[in-house]
């Protein structure tokens, strides 16, 4: 597939996502960046955030004005970046804790660099049933951290050979070491979107990110 065809395919995928979520179509750059880990698709700002909100069923604002859209917008910046153990350069790659550190830095919060210190930040959440978007889920005795997005979805930098991605949560109360809340508690919460639309958005997001990762690999 040529670069032009691939970029066109990304636009098609994102247009479908926007149609399902009822948001305006996001623009796609006409040329791939040669910088490793730089997304080919423009961020789309609120459009991408609205799509993820529809996917995760979270549309509430956080009490300090740092909205759910801001969280989703920050997460989008890093999707597709490779996992690099000890990595802390968004132009090259990140590990799980540096991904979390960078996301929250974008939101105006300073977190420690490593998971074992991050586990002491913020306030403790007792269970997954009480978790809200933005909460940090620590597993493997504190050896790994992911960000909860709501409705059974999380985002993380998984392991070597993989990229930062949104996935179904395998985290449960049985295997979680601790849950920490950095962002202020939500004032309200409501779910949106039909199950069929959410499933279609999930597939489209996965396809778009796979295509994006392929293009970044070709341009590296």
C-alpha positions in Angstrom: 0.0 0.0 0.0 1.4 3.4 -0.9 1.8 6.2 1.6 -1.0 8.2 -0.1 -3.3 5.2 0.0 -2.5 4.5 3.6 -3.2 8.1 4.6 -6.4 8.0 2.7 -7.4 4.8 4.6 -6.7 6.6 7.9 -9.0 9.4 6.9 -11.7 6.9 5.9 -11.4 5.2 9.3 -11.5 8.4 11.3 -14.5 9.6 9.2 -16.3 6.5 10.2 -15.4 7.0 13.8 -16.6 10.6 13.7 -19.9 9.5 12.0 -20.5 6.9 14.8 -19.7 9.4 17.5 -21.5 12.4 15.9 -18.4 14.5 15.9 -16.8 16.5 13.0 -14.2 14.7 10.9 -10.6 15.2 11.9 -8.0 16.2 9.4 -5.2 14.0 8.4 -1.7 15.3 7.4 -0.8 14.9 3.8 2.7 13.7 4.6 4.1 11.3 7.2 6.6 12.6 9.8 10.0 11.1 9.8 10.2 11.5 13.6 9.7 8.1 15.3 6.5 8.0 17.3 5.0 11.1 15.8 1.3 10.5 14.9 0.5 10.9 11.2 -3.1 11.9 11.9 -3.7 15.4 13.4 -4.9 15.2 16.9 -8.5 16.3 16.1 -8.6 17.7 19.6 -12.2 17.7 20.9 -13.3 15.3 18.1 -11.0 12.5 19.3 -11.9 13.2 22.9 -15.6 13.0 22.1 -15.0 9.7 20.3 -13.2 8.2 23.3 -15.8 9.5 25.6 -18.5 7.7 23.5 -16.3 4.6 23.6 -15.7 4.6 27.3 -19.1 6.0 28.3 -17.6 9.0 30.2 -18.7 12.6 29.5 -18.3 14.3 32.8 -16.1 17.2 33.8 -13.7 17.0 36.6 -14.3 19.5 39.4 -11.2 21.6 39.0 -12.0 22.3 35.3 -9.5 19.7 34.0 -12.1 18.0 31.8 -12.3 14.4 30.6 -11.7 15.8 27.1 -8.3 17.2 28.3 -7.3 13.7 29.6 -8.3 12.1 26.4 -6.5 14.7 24.3 -3.3 14.1 26.3 -3.6 10.3 25.9 -4.0 10.7 22.1 -0.6 12.4 21.8 1.2 9.2 22.8 -0.9 6.5 21.1 1.3 4.4 18.8 4.6 5.3 20.5 6.8 2.2 21.1 7.3 0.8 24.6 11.0 1.3 25.6 12.1 0.1 29.0 13.4 3.2 30.9 12.4 5.4 28.0 11.3 8.9 28.8 11.5 10.7 25.4 8.2 11.1 23.6 10.2 11.4 20.3 11.6 7.9 20.7 9.5 5.9 23.2 8.2 5.6 26.7 7.8 2.9 29.4 4.6 2.5 31.4 5.5 5.0 34.2 7.0 7.6 31.9 3.8 7.5 29.8 1.7 8.2 32.9 4.1 10.9 34.0 3.9 12.7 30.6 0.1 12.5 30.4 -0.3 14.0 33.8 2.4 16.6 33.2 0.3 17.7 30.2 -2.6 18.1 32.6 -0.5 20.2 35.1 0.3 17.5 37.6 3.8 16.5 38.7 4.2 12.7 39.3 7.3 10.7 40.3 9.2 8.9 37.6 8.8 5.3 38.6 5.8 3.2 39.5 6.8 2.4 43.1 6.8 6.1 43.8 3.7 6.9 41.8 1.9 4.3 43.9 2.1 6.8 46.8 0.7 9.8 44.8 -2.8 11.1 45.1 -5.4 9.3 47.1 -6.3 5.6 47.3 -9.4 4.2 45.5 -10.8 1.1 47.2 -12.1 -0.9 44.2 -12.6 -0.9 40.4 -16.3 -0.3 41.1 -15.3 3.1 42.4 -12.7 3.9 39.7 -13.1 7.0 37.5 -11.4 8.0 34.2 -7.8 9.1 35.0 -7.3 6.8 37.9 -4.0 4.9 37.9 -4.2 1.1 38.1 -1.1 -0.6 39.5 -0.4 -4.3 39.0 2.4 -6.8 39.3 3.2 -5.6 42.8 3.7 -2.1 41.5 5.7 -3.1 38.5 3.2 -1.9 36.0 0.7 1.0 35.7 -2.1 1.8 33.3 -4.6 4.7 33.1 -8.3 3.8 33.5 -10.5 5.4 30.8 -13.9 4.1 32.0 -16.3 1.4 30.9 -13.7 -1.4 31.0 -11.1 0.4 28.9 -7.5 1.4 29.9 -4.5 2.8 28.1 -0.9 1.9 28.8 2.6 1.3 27.5 2.4 -2.5 27.7 5.8 -4.2 27.1 8.8 -4.4 24.7 7.7 -4.9 21.1 4.3 -3.2 21.6 3.1 0.4 21.4 1.0 2.6 23.7 -2.6 1.6 23.1 -6.1 1.6 24.3 -7.3 -1.9 25.3 -9.9 -3.9 27.3 -9.0 -3.9 31.0 -7.7 -7.2 32.3 -7.2 -5.4 35.7 -9.5 -6.6 38.4 -9.7 -6.2 42.2 -8.0 -9.6 42.4 -4.9 -8.6 40.6 -4.6 -4.9 41.2 -2.0 -3.8 43.7 -3.5 -0.4 44.3 -5.6 2.3 42.5 -4.6 5.9 42.9 -6.6 9.0 42.1 -4.6 12.1 41.0 -7.4 14.1 39.3 -10.2 15.6 41.3 -13.3 13.5 41.8 -16.0 13.7 39.1 -19.0 15.8 39.8 -21.3 13.8 37.5 -21.1 10.7 35.3 -23.2 9.4 32.5 -22.9 6.7 29.8 -23.4 7.4 26.1 -23.6 5.5 22.9 -25.2 2.2 21.9 -23.4 -1.1 22.4 -23.2 -1.6 18.6 -21.7 1.9 18.1 -19.2 1.3 20.9 -18.2 -2.0 19.3 -17.8 -0.4 15.9 -15.7 2.5 17.4 -13.5 0.0 19.2 -12.8 -1.8 15.9 -12.1 1.4 14.1 -9.8 2.8 16.7 -7.8 -0.4 16.7 -7.6 -0.3 12.9 -6.6 3.3 12.8 -3.8 2.8 15.4 -2.5 -0.3 13.6 -2.3 1.6 10.4 -0.7 4.6 12.1 2.0 2.3 13.7 2.7 0.8 10.3 3.2 4.2 8.8 5.5 5.3 11.6 7.6 2.2 11.1 7.9 2.9 7.4 9.0 6.5 8.0 11.5 5.7 10.8 
